[in-house]
């Protein structure tokens, strides 16, 4: 492969990465905690879009538990976003292996 072909591949990959990042903004995942009593909807860019709380949890005496459940639901959603991003990145990379320590998208 010559340098021209390699540069073309890099440009194609950059375009695909830009498209993937745009799609991730539209990808929504839902993280849950407390058996689904707290749900957090997050997009593929880790922006929290919605928080849903079962009304049974709203008790001023248990506000600390509610805060913990919201945190757990956010962490669950973020883990699901990471899986979605990894899958999309693998598709874009087409099996190309990067050196250890390099993560995409940048």
C-alpha positions as CSV (number, residue, x, y, z in Angstrom):
1,X,0.0,0.0,0.0
2,X,1.4,3.4,-0.9
3,X,1.2,6.6,1.2
4,X,-1.6,8.0,-1.1
5,X,-3.8,4.9,-0.5
6,X,-3.1,5.1,3.3
7,X,-4.1,8.8,3.4
8,X,-7.3,8.0,1.5
9,X,-8.1,5.3,4.1
10,X,-7.5,7.7,7.0
11,X,-9.7,10.3,5.4
12,X,-12.5,7.7,4.8
13,X,-12.1,6.6,8.4
14,X,-12.4,10.2,9.7
15,X,-15.6,10.7,7.7
16,X,-17.0,7.5,9.1
17,X,-16.1,8.5,12.6
18,X,-17.8,11.9,12.2
19,X,-20.9,10.1,10.9
20,X,-20.7,7.7,13.9
21,X,-20.5,10.5,16.4
22,X,-23.6,12.1,14.8
23,X,-25.5,8.9,15.1
24,X,-24.4,8.5,18.7
25,X,-26.1,11.8,19.5
26,X,-29.3,10.2,18.4
27,X,-28.7,6.8,20.1
28,X,-30.6,6.5,23.4
29,X,-30.0,4.0,26.2
30,X,-31.9,3.6,29.5
31,X,-30.0,2.8,32.7
32,X,-32.1,1.5,35.6
33,X,-31.7,1.0,39.3
34,X,-33.9,-0.2,42.1
35,X,-35.6,-2.8,40.0
36,X,-36.6,-0.1,37.4
37,X,-37.9,2.3,40.0
38,X,-35.3,4.9,38.8
39,X,-34.5,5.1,35.1
40,X,-32.1,7.5,33.3
41,X,-32.2,8.0,29.6
42,X,-28.8,9.0,28.1
43,X,-27.6,9.6,24.6
44,X,-24.5,8.2,23.0
45,X,-22.6,11.3,23.9
46,X,-23.3,10.7,27.6
47,X,-25.8,13.5,27.9
48,X,-28.6,12.7,30.4
49,X,-31.9,13.3,28.5
50,X,-34.5,12.1,31.0
51,X,-34.8,10.9,34.6
52,X,-37.9,8.9,35.6
53,X,-38.6,8.2,39.2
54,X,-41.4,5.9,40.5
55,X,-43.6,8.1,42.7
56,X,-43.4,5.5,45.5
57,X,-39.8,6.4,46.0
58,X,-40.5,10.1,46.8
59,X,-40.3,10.1,50.6
60,X,-38.4,13.0,52.2
61,X,-37.1,10.6,54.8
62,X,-35.4,8.4,52.1
63,X,-33.9,11.1,49.9
64,X,-30.4,9.7,50.3
65,X,-31.6,6.3,48.9
66,X,-33.2,8.1,46.0
67,X,-30.0,10.0,45.3
68,X,-28.0,6.7,45.4
69,X,-30.5,5.1,42.9
70,X,-30.2,8.0,40.5
71,X,-26.4,7.7,40.6
72,X,-26.6,4.0,40.0
73,X,-29.0,4.5,37.1
74,X,-26.7,7.1,35.5
75,X,-23.8,4.7,35.9
76,X,-25.8,1.9,34.3
77,X,-26.7,4.1,31.4
78,X,-23.1,5.2,30.9
79,X,-22.0,1.6,30.8
80,X,-24.5,0.9,28.1
81,X,-23.4,3.9,26.1
82,X,-19.8,2.6,26.3
83,X,-20.9,-0.7,24.9
84,X,-22.8,1.1,22.1
85,X,-19.8,3.3,21.3
86,X,-17.4,0.3,21.2
87,X,-19.8,-1.5,18.8
88,X,-20.0,1.5,16.5
89,X,-16.3,2.1,16.6
90,X,-15.6,-1.6,15.7
91,X,-17.9,-1.2,12.7
92,X,-16.2,2.0,11.5
93,X,-12.7,0.6,12.1
94,X,-13.5,-2.5,10.0
95,X,-11.2,-4.8,12.1
96,X,-8.3,-2.3,12.1
97,X,-6.5,-2.8,15.4
98,X,-5.1,0.3,17.1
99,X,-2.0,0.3,19.3
100,X,-2.7,-0.1,23.0
101,X,-3.8,3.0,24.8
102,X,-5.4,4.7,21.8
103,X,-9.1,5.1,22.1
104,X,-11.6,6.3,19.5
105,X,-13.5,8.5,19.2
106,X,-10.9,11.0,20.3
